[in-house]
Amino acid sequence: MKPFNKKLNFFLLITFAASLLLFTALSCDTTEPPPPIDDQYLEYEWTIDTLKNPNDYGVVPWSIWGSSPQSVWIAGFNLAGQGEIFHWDGVGWDRVTPDLGFNYEVLAVFGFSENDVYAAGSRIIIDTVLHTQSLVLHYDGTTWQRENLPVGSGLKFIHGRNSNDVWACGIEGALYHKTGNQWSKIPFSEKKYLGLLSESPDLGPIYATPNGQVFLMNEYYNPKAYGDTAMFYFSKYSNGKWTDLDSCKLVNVDGIPRGYKFGNKAMWGVTENEIYSAGDAVYRYDGNNWSPVTWDDYSYLDLKITANERIFTVGWHGTIRYFNRNNWLRIPDFSSKIVDFYSIMPFEDEIFIGAYQLGIGYVVRGKLKK
């Protein structure tokens, strides 16, 4: 275990992460923080594990999913730009990154059981220019195998309701749906903005409800129409058709998009009428409208919901916040440390957080104090 260094330069860390990961930290448009809450927050005993790469490259733990506290998966990439997969078996972390014979990265992991797990990302191709192709891997309890997909651009998100109904999406309109054993490339509607056809949208996050409905964020940008704005949509797929439910106009201010009405980094739901998304704030969809429900000084990067319907979100600068079905509470244990939390997998009594600090990836494991 290696403790987080409190003396790291925050500005250098953010600059490094932004340039390396192509990720921009977004500040919330809300001018005042929510009022303090007096409720006692959950207290955890913390353990910090370092993710090891055999060549000593740092690992970015971009996504986490687990079927139980004894089986948790990390998907991400190392600082050499190669994909990484790690597995927690209840005792330790094993690096199980498959050798696919080409360069790739993985940005999302999601599953349905201990022996039925998917990871989505990109095959990285370097010829005259750098470009990507869609990549989905499946773990069947024994090995990770590459799924057969039609050619498309890189993927960033994956979700589904069972192994025969899986969705994956990403950049340049890449959208795939698995039904049974077959993956199909799903076209996504083009939109006009200021009278001109926009570029192919960036898709995600995506969330599939237990009853088969699918919700998707999608962003359209048209530099020819107006270089500093984009349109961000919240859309629903039902009965074979996409319908836009809400939208907002994003304006680029000093390199930071502003104007979000719903989050652009993660989405998870309790039902189709109670969905949460994370970004510059945590937003709640009630079946009709989105509204912000909590925020911090720093953006959120991931959000998930436990079986007992606690909602956890994490983000920049050691931010951890959760909803206990009555109030949103902050866990301040890491707020004084210069570390970024990229991903979270919560269970009833334990949580796993993917953390990154100055070139080194960690998993922060918390067990509820008795």
C-alpha positions as CSV (number, residue, x, y, z in Angstrom):
1,M,0.0,0.0,0.0
2,K,1.1,3.5,-0.7
3,P,-0.4,6.5,0.9
4,F,-1.5,9.5,-1.1
5,N,1.0,12.3,-1.2
6,K,-0.6,15.5,0.2
7,K,2.2,17.7,-1.4
8,L,1.4,17.0,-5.0
9,N,0.7,20.1,-7.2
10,F,-3.0,20.1,-8.0
11,F,-2.6,22.3,-11.0
12,L,0.0,20.1,-12.6
13,L,-2.1,17.0,-11.9
14,I,-5.2,18.4,-13.5
15,T,-3.3,19.7,-16.5
16,F,-1.5,16.3,-16.9
17,A,-4.7,14.3,-16.6
18,A,-6.6,16.6,-19.0
19,S,-4.0,16.4,-21.7
20,L,-3.4,12.7,-21.3
21,L,-6.9,11.4,-20.9
22,L,-8.7,14.0,-23.1
23,F,-11.0,14.8,-20.1
24,T,-12.1,18.2,-19.1
25,A,-13.0,19.0,-15.5
26,L,-16.3,20.8,-15.5
27,S,-17.4,23.3,-12.9
28,C,-21.0,23.4,-11.8
29,D,-23.1,26.4,-13.0
30,T,-24.8,26.5,-9.6
31,T,-23.5,29.5,-7.7
32,E,-24.0,28.3,-4.1
33,P,-23.3,24.9,-2.6
34,P,-26.2,23.0,-1.0
35,P,-26.8,23.6,2.7
36,P,-24.7,21.5,5.1
37,I,-26.4,18.4,6.4
38,D,-26.1,17.3,10.0
39,D,-26.8,13.6,9.5
40,Q,-24.0,11.2,10.4
41,Y,-22.4,10.0,7.2
42,L,-21.3,6.4,6.6
43,E,-17.9,5.7,8.1
44,Y,-15.5,3.2,6.4
45,E,-12.3,1.5,7.2
46,W,-10.1,2.2,4.2
47,T,-7.5,0.0,2.4
48,I,-5.5,1.3,-0.5
49,D,-4.2,-1.1,-3.2
50,T,-1.8,-0.1,-5.9
51,L,-2.5,-1.5,-9.4
52,K,0.7,-3.0,-10.8
53,N,1.7,-3.2,-14.5
54,P,4.7,-5.5,-15.2
55,N,6.5,-2.7,-17.1
56,D,5.8,-0.2,-14.2
57,Y,3.4,1.9,-16.3
58,G,0.8,3.7,-14.3
59,V,-2.7,2.4,-14.6
60,V,-5.8,4.6,-15.0
61,P,-8.8,2.7,-13.4
62,W,-11.4,4.2,-15.6
63,S,-14.3,1.9,-14.9
64,I,-15.3,-0.6,-12.2
65,W,-18.1,-3.2,-12.0
66,G,-18.5,-6.2,-9.7
67,S,-21.0,-9.0,-9.0
68,S,-20.1,-9.1,-5.3
69,P,-17.3,-7.8,-2.9
70,Q,-15.5,-11.0,-3.8
71,S,-15.5,-10.5,-7.6
72,V,-14.8,-7.0,-8.8
73,W,-13.4,-5.9,-12.2
74,I,-11.3,-2.9,-13.2
75,A,-11.1,-1.7,-16.8
76,G,-8.9,1.1,-18.0
77,F,-5.5,1.7,-19.6
78,N,-1.9,2.3,-18.7
79,L,0.3,5.4,-19.4
80,A,1.7,3.7,-22.5
81,G,-1.8,3.8,-23.9
82,Q,-2.6,0.1,-23.7
83,G,-5.7,-1.5,-22.2
84,E,-5.7,-3.0,-18.8
85,I,-8.1,-5.3,-16.9
86,F,-7.7,-6.3,-13.2
87,H,-9.8,-8.7,-11.1
88,W,-10.4,-8.7,-7.3
89,D,-11.1,-12.2,-5.9
90,G,-11.7,-11.1,-2.3
91,V,-8.0,-11.5,-1.4
92,G,-6.0,-9.6,-4.0
93,W,-5.9,-8.0,-7.4
94,D,-4.8,-10.1,-10.4
95,R,-3.8,-8.4,-13.7
96,V,-5.8,-10.4,-16.3
97,T,-5.2,-8.1,-19.3
98,P,-5.7,-10.2,-22.5
99,D,-3.1,-10.1,-25.3
100,L,-5.2,-9.4,-28.4
101,G,-2.3,-8.9,-30.8
102,F,-3.0,-5.2,-31.4
103,N,-3.1,-1.9,-29.5
104,Y,-6.3,-1.3,-27.6
105,E,-7.9,0.5,-24.6
106,V,-10.9,-0.4,-22.5
107,L,-13.1,2.4,-21.0
108,A,-16.1,0.5,-19.6
109,V,-16.9,-2.7,-17.8
110,F,-20.3,-4.1,-16.9
111,G,-21.7,-7.5,-16.3
112,F,-24.6,-9.7,-15.1
113,S,-22.9,-12.3,-13.0
114,E,-19.5,-13.4,-11.8
115,N,-19.0,-15.4,-15.1
116,D,-20.7,-13.0,-17.5
117,V,-18.9,-9.7,-17.9
118,Y,-18.4,-7.3,-20.8
119,A,-15.7,-4.7,-21.4
120,A,-15.9,-2.0,-24.2
121,G,-13.3,0.2,-25.7
122,S,-11.3,0.8,-28.8
123,R,-8.8,-0.9,-31.0
124,I,-6.2,1.8,-31.7
125,I,-4.9,2.0,-35.2
126,I,-2.0,4.2,-36.3
127,D,-1.4,4.6,-40.0
128,T,-1.5,8.0,-41.7
129,V,-3.6,9.2,-38.8
130,L,-4.6,7.9,-35.4
131,H,-8.1,6.4,-35.4
132,T,-10.1,3.8,-33.5
133,Q,-12.4,0.9,-34.1
134,S,-15.1,-0.5,-31.8
135,L,-14.1,-3.3,-29.4
136,V,-16.1,-5.4,-27.0
137,L,-14.7,-8.2,-24.9
138,H,-16.7,-10.9,-23.0
139,Y,-15.6,-12.9,-20.0
140,D,-17.4,-16.3,-19.7
141,G,-15.8,-17.4,-16.4
142,T,-12.6,-18.7,-18.0
143,T,-11.2,-16.2,-20.5
144,W,-11.8,-12.9,-22.1
145,Q,-12.7,-13.2,-25.8
146,R,-13.3,-10.6,-28.5
147,E,-16.9,-10.2,-29.6
148,N,-17.7,-10.0,-33.3
149,L,-18.9,-6.5,-34.2
150,P,-19.5,-4.6,-37.4
151,V,-16.8,-2.0,-38.0
152,G,-17.3,1.3,-36.2
153,S,-15.6,3.9,-34.1
154,G,-14.4,3.5,-30.5
155,L,-16.7,2.7,-27.6
156,K,-16.9,4.5,-24.2
157,F,-20.0,3.0,-22.4
158,I,-21.7,-0.3,-22.1
159,H,-24.9,-1.4,-20.2
160,G,-27.7,-3.9,-20.6
161,R,-30.5,-5.8,-18.8
162,N,-29.1,-9.3,-19.5
163,S,-26.5,-11.0,-21.6
164,N,-28.9,-11.2,-24.5
165,D,-29.8,-7.5,-24.4
166,V,-26.6,-5.4,-24.3
167,W,-25.9,-1.9,-25.5
168,A,-22.5,-0.2,-26.2
169,C,-21.9,3.3,-27.5
170,G,-19.1,5.8,-28.1
171,I,-17.6,8.4,-30.4
172,E,-18.8,9.4,-33.9
173,G,-22.2,7.8,-33.6
174,A,-20.9,4.3,-32.6
175,L,-23.9,2.4,-31.3
176,Y,-24.3,-1.3,-31.0
177,H,-27.0,-3.7,-29.6
178,K,-26.6,-7.3,-28.8
179,T,-29.7,-9.5,-29.1
180,G,-29.1,-13.2,-28.4
181,N,-25.6,-13.9,-29.7
182,Q,-25.6,-11.3,-32.5
183,W,-24.3,-7.7,-32.3
184,S,-25.9,-5.2,-34.7
185,K,-24.8,-1.7,-35.5
186,I,-27.7,0.7,-34.8
187,P,-27.9,3.9,-36.8
188,F,-28.5,7.1,-34.8
189,S,-30.4,10.0,-36.3
190,E,-28.5,12.9,-37.7
191,K,-29.6,16.4,-36.5
192,K,-29.4,19.8,-38.0
193,Y,-28.2,22.7,-35.8
194,L,-28.6,26.3,-37.0
195,G,-29.7,24.9,-40.3
196,L,-26.6,22.9,-40.9
197,L,-26.1,19.1,-40.5
198,S,-24.0,18.4,-37.4
199,E,-21.1,16.1,-37.2
200,S,-21.6,12.5,-36.0
201,P,-22.6,12.7,-32.4
202,D,-20.7,11.4,-29.4
203,L,-22.9,9.0,-27.6
204,G,-23.2,8.2,-23.9
205,P,-23.7,7.6,-21.1
206,I,-26.3,4.9,-21.7
207,Y,-28.7,3.1,-19.3
208,A,-31.0,0.1,-20.0
209,T,-34.0,-0.3,-17.7
210,P,-35.2,-3.7,-16.4
211,N,-38.3,-3.4,-18.7
212,G,-36.2,-2.9,-21.9
213,Q,-36.3,0.8,-22.4
214,V,-32.9,2.5,-23.1
215,F,-31.9,6.0,-22.2
216,L,-28.9,7.7,-24.0
217,M,-27.1,11.0,-23.8
218,N,-25.9,12.3,-27.2
219,E,-23.9,15.4,-28.1
220,Y,-23.9,17.2,-31.5
221,Y,-21.3,19.7,-32.6
222,N,-21.2,21.8,-35.7
223,P,-18.1,24.0,-36.0
224,K,-19.3,25.4,-39.2
225,A,-22.5,26.6,-37.6
226,Y,-21.0,28.1,-34.5
227,G,-17.6,27.0,-33.2
228,D,-18.2,27.4,-29.4
229,T,-21.5,25.7,-28.9
230,A,-22.9,22.2,-29.0
231,M,-26.3,20.6,-28.4
232,F,-26.7,17.9,-25.7
233,Y,-29.7,15.6,-25.9
234,F,-31.3,13.0,-23.6
235,S,-33.1,10.4,-25.7
236,K,-35.2,7.3,-25.1
237,Y,-35.3,4.1,-27.2
238,S,-38.6,2.2,-27.1
239,N,-40.4,0.0,-29.6
240,G,-37.6,0.4,-32.1
241,K,-37.5,4.2,-32.1
242,W,-35.4,7.0,-30.6
243,T,-37.2,10.0,-29.1
244,D,-35.5,13.1,-27.7
245,L,-36.9,13.9,-24.2
246,D,-34.8,16.9,-23.3
247,S,-31.9,19.0,-24.5
248,C,-29.6,21.8,-23.6
249,K,-27.2,24.1,-25.4
250,L,-23.6,23.9,-24.3
251,V,-21.4,27.0,-24.6
252,N,-17.6,26.7,-24.4
253,V,-16.2,29.2,-21.9
254,D,-12.4,29.2,-21.6
255,G,-12.4,25.6,-22.7
256,I,-15.1,24.4,-20.4
257,P,-18.6,23.5,-21.7
258,R,-21.3,25.1,-19.6
259,G,-25.1,24.8,-19.6
260,Y,-25.7,21.2,-18.7
261,K,-29.2,20.2,-17.6
262,F,-28.1,16.6,-17.0
263,G,-24.8,14.8,-16.5
264,N,-22.5,13.7,-19.2
265,K,-20.2,11.2,-17.4
266,A,-22.4,8.5,-15.9
267,M,-26.1,7.4,-15.7
268,W,-27.8,4.8,-13.6
269,G,-31.4,4.3,-12.6
270,V,-33.7,2.8,-10.0
271,T,-36.7,2.7,-12.5
272,E,-37.4,4.4,-15.7
273,N,-39.0,7.2,-13.7
274,E,-36.0,7.6,-11.3
275,I,-32.7,8.0,-13.2
276,Y,-29.6,9.8,-12.0
277,S,-26.7,11.2,-14.0
278,A,-23.4,12.7,-13.0
279,G,-21.2,15.4,-14.4
280,D,-20.8,19.0,-13.1
281,A,-23.6,18.0,-10.6
282,V,-25.8,15.0,-9.8
283,Y,-29.1,15.3,-11.6
284,R,-32.3,13.4,-11.1
285,Y,-34.9,12.5,-13.8
286,D,-38.4,11.9,-12.5
287,G,-40.0,10.6,-15.7
288,N,-40.6,14.1,-17.0
289,N,-37.8,16.5,-16.0
290,W,-34.2,16.7,-14.9
291,S,-33.2,18.7,-11.9
292,P,-29.9,19.0,-10.0
293,V,-30.0,17.3,-6.6
294,T,-26.4,17.8,-5.2
295,W,-23.0,19.2,-6.2
296,D,-19.5,19.9,-4.9
297,D,-16.6,22.1,-5.8
298,Y,-15.4,19.5,-8.3
299,S,-17.1,17.4,-11.0
300,Y,-18.3,13.9,-10.6
301,L,-16.9,11.1,-12.9
302,D,-19.0,8.1,-12.0
303,L,-22.3,7.1,-10.3
304,K,-23.8,3.8,-9.3
305,I,-26.7,2.5,-7.2
306,T,-26.6,-0.4,-4.7
307,A,-29.2,-3.1,-4.3
308,N,-30.6,-1.3,-1.3
309,E,-30.9,1.9,-3.5
310,R,-28.1,3.9,-2.0
311,I,-26.7,6.2,-4.7
312,F,-22.9,6.8,-4.7
313,T,-21.0,9.2,-6.8
314,V,-17.3,10.1,-6.9
315,G,-15.1,12.6,-8.7
316,W,-12.2,14.9,-8.8
317,H,-10.2,15.7,-5.6
318,G,-11.2,12.7,-3.6
319,T,-14.9,13.6,-3.8
320,I,-17.4,10.9,-2.4
321,R,-21.1,11.7,-2.0
322,Y,-24.1,9.4,-1.5
323,F,-27.8,9.5,-1.1
324,N,-29.4,7.5,1.7
325,R,-33.0,7.9,0.3
326,N,-33.4,11.0,2.5
327,N,-30.4,13.2,2.2
328,W,-27.2,13.6,0.1
329,L,-24.2,13.2,2.4
330,R,-20.5,13.8,1.8
331,I,-17.8,11.4,2.9
332,P,-14.9,13.8,3.6
333,D,-12.2,11.3,4.3
334,F,-10.2,12.1,1.1
335,S,-11.2,15.7,0.5
336,S,-7.9,17.0,1.8
337,K,-5.9,14.7,-0.5
338,I,-4.9,15.5,-4.1
339,V,-6.3,12.4,-5.7
340,D,-8.9,11.9,-8.3
341,F,-11.6,9.2,-8.1
342,Y,-12.6,7.9,-11.6
343,S,-15.0,5.0,-10.9
344,I,-17.0,3.4,-8.1
345,M,-18.6,0.0,-7.4
346,P,-20.7,0.2,-4.2
347,F,-22.2,-2.7,-2.3
348,E,-24.3,-2.8,0.9
349,D,-21.3,-2.9,3.3
350,E,-18.3,-2.2,1.0
351,I,-17.3,0.1,-1.8
352,F,-14.5,0.0,-4.3
353,I,-13.2,3.2,-5.9
354,G,-10.8,3.5,-8.8
355,A,-8.3,6.3,-8.0
356,Y,-5.4,8.0,-9.8
357,Q,-2.6,10.2,-8.6
358,L,0.4,11.5,-10.5
359,G,0.9,8.5,-12.7
360,I,-0.1,5.8,-10.3
361,G,-3.5,3.9,-10.2
362,Y,-5.1,2.7,-7.0
363,V,-8.2,1.0,-5.7
364,V,-9.5,2.5,-2.5
365,R,-11.5,-0.2,-0.7
366,G,-13.9,0.8,2.1
367,K,-15.6,-1.5,4.6
368,L,-18.4,-0.1,6.8
369,K,-17.3,0.3,10.4
370,K,-19.4,-1.8,12.8
